Amino acid sequence: MASSFDPDWDLATLAIRTGHRRTNEGEHAEPIFPTSSFVFGSAAEAAARFSGEVAGNIYSRFTNPTVRIFEERLAALEGGACAVATASGMAAIMAVCLGLLKQGDHLVSSRAIFGTTTILFERYLRRFGVEVSYVPLADLAAWEAAIRPNTRLLFAETPSNPLTELGDIRALASLAHAHDSLLVIDNAFCTPVLQRPLALGADLVVHSATKYLDGQGRCMGGAVVGDRKLVGEEIYGVLRTTGPSLSPFNAWVFLKGLETLDLRMRAHSDNALALARWLEAHPRVRTVHHPGLESHPQHALAAAQQRAGGGIVSFVVEGGREAAWRVIDATRMLSITANLGDAKTTITHPATTTHGRLNDEQKAEAGIDEGLIRVAVGLEHLDDIQADLARGLD
Ligand SMILES: *Cc1c(COP(=O)(O)O)cnc(C)c1O
C-alpha cells in the first residue's frame, strides 16, 4: 500500500502521517520490524534483490521497514528528497565525511561546534589527510578567507552552543556554491520545525536524533538528509558498508517523538524565551543569550531564518565560577547534565564541562565565561523552572 504523503501538508501533519505503509494487518501505529534479515520467495528473487535489479529488503544493515518510515518522515520534514538514518548523530557526521571527502581535501567549519565533532575532525579526519580550518560562525568574511582551492565542505551548527550565535545559512550556501563546495548544517538544535536549511540553500542536513527528535532522552540515533545522489548513493553507501545503522526499535521511538515535534519545539521555544526575559531582568545576571531576545545581536537574522528561538538559553551571572556553581547546586528540580532536547530541563557549567578542555585563552576567544550557565529549557511549567533558578540567584 502506498505511503500516505501529501507535499502540501503542514509540517505538523507530515510529522504524524508520512511514511507508514499499513500492512495487511491494518495496524494503526507504525510496526516495529526487529529482524536482521529478510526472506526471498525463490533463488531467482534472491539473485534479483542482491544484484539490485529488484528493490526490496535484504538485511537490516542496508534497509529496515521501520527505519525507512523514520527516514521518509524526516526527509519530508526537512524538505529533502532522501534521508538515511544512523546509529547516532556522530555516525551521521562521520558518514558525511567518509562519503564526501578524500585525502588532500579541505573542510571549513564553524568553531563553536559539538565537542565530539571537533575531535572527529582533529583526531581522525586529519589522520586521513583532510585539512580542517575553523572560523567564527557569524563572520562571513572569515569563512570566505578560509576557503582554499581544495575546500570541499563548509560545516556549521546554528545556533551555536552555548552562546546561540547564528550563521546565515543562505549566505553560507552561496559562498559554498561559488567555490564548488557543499554546505552541511547540523540542525540538531532547531529541528525542521524551527529551521529548514535545505530550503535556504544548504546541501545536507545532519541530525542527532538523540536530542529533540526523540525529545525525551531515551534513544541514540541520527540522520543525514539531502538529495538522492549525495545522500541516497554516496552517504548511504558508506553507511551500509561501515555499519552504524539505526535499530528499528530506536527508529520507532523517534517516530513517536516526531509526532509531537511541532508542539514540543514551540513549547520549548516559548518557555526558553520567557525564561530568558526573566533572567534579563534579574539584577544578578550580567548577560543573557537567546535568539528570540531583542537584545540578541542577530535577532533580525533569527527572525528571518528560524520560526522561533529554540530551547537553549545561556547567561552569565555576576561572581564567576563560584556564583555559577552556587546557582547550579541550589537547584532541586533541574537536571545537572550536559544533555539537551529533553522534556526535562537541564543545566550545565560549560567552562568546566563541555568546554573544560579549552585553555583560558581559548575560553576567552570562544566567549566561555566562568560565570556562564547553559540551560536547555524543557517542558515543565515556567514558574517551576524559574523558582528553581531563583533559589541560587536571589
Ligand atoms: C549531540 C549532538 C551531536 C552528536 O550526536 P550523538 O547522537 O550524541 O552522537 C552532534 N551535534 C550536535 C549539535 C549535538 O547536540
Ligand as a Chemical Component Dictionary entry (heavy atoms), coordinates in Angstrom:
data_LIG
# 
_chem_comp.id                   LIG 
_chem_comp.type                 NON-POLYMER 
_chem_comp.pdbx_formal_charge   0 
_chem_comp.three_letter_code    LIG 
# 
loop_
_chem_comp_atom.comp_id 
_chem_comp_atom.atom_id 
_chem_comp_atom.alt_atom_id 
_chem_comp_atom.type_symbol 
_chem_comp_atom.charge 
_chem_comp_atom.model_Cartn_x 
_chem_comp_atom.model_Cartn_y 
_chem_comp_atom.model_Cartn_z 
_chem_comp_atom.pdbx_ordinal 
LIG C1 C1 C 0 24.563 15.604 20.473 1  
LIG C2 C2 C 0 24.989 16.306 19.271 2  
LIG C3 C3 C 0 25.710 15.651 18.263 3  
LIG C4 C4 C 0 26.136 14.214 18.374 4  
LIG O1 O1 O 0 25.023 13.357 18.420 5  
LIG P1 P1 P 0 25.041 11.939 19.180 6  
LIG O2 O2 O 0 23.656 11.440 18.918 7  
LIG O3 O3 O 0 25.364 12.199 20.615 8  
LIG O4 O4 O 0 26.087 11.115 18.513 9  
LIG C5 C5 C 0 26.048 16.373 17.130 10 
LIG N1 N1 N 0 25.708 17.665 17.002 11 
LIG C6 C6 C 0 25.011 18.316 17.951 12 
LIG C7 C7 C 0 24.656 19.745 17.735 13 
LIG C8 C8 C 0 24.632 17.675 19.115 14 
LIG O5 O5 O 0 23.958 18.336 20.059 15 
# 
loop_
_chem_comp_bond.comp_id 
_chem_comp_bond.atom_id_1 
_chem_comp_bond.atom_id_2 
_chem_comp_bond.value_order 
_chem_comp_bond.pdbx_ordinal 
LIG C1 C2 SING 1  
LIG C2 C3 SING 2  
LIG C2 C8 DOUB 3  
LIG C3 C4 SING 4  
LIG C3 C5 DOUB 5  
LIG C4 O1 SING 6  
LIG O1 P1 SING 7  
LIG P1 O2 DOUB 8  
LIG P1 O3 SING 9  
LIG P1 O4 SING 10 
LIG C5 N1 SING 11 
LIG N1 C6 DOUB 12 
LIG C6 C7 SING 13 
LIG C6 C8 SING 14 
LIG C8 O5 SING 15 
# 
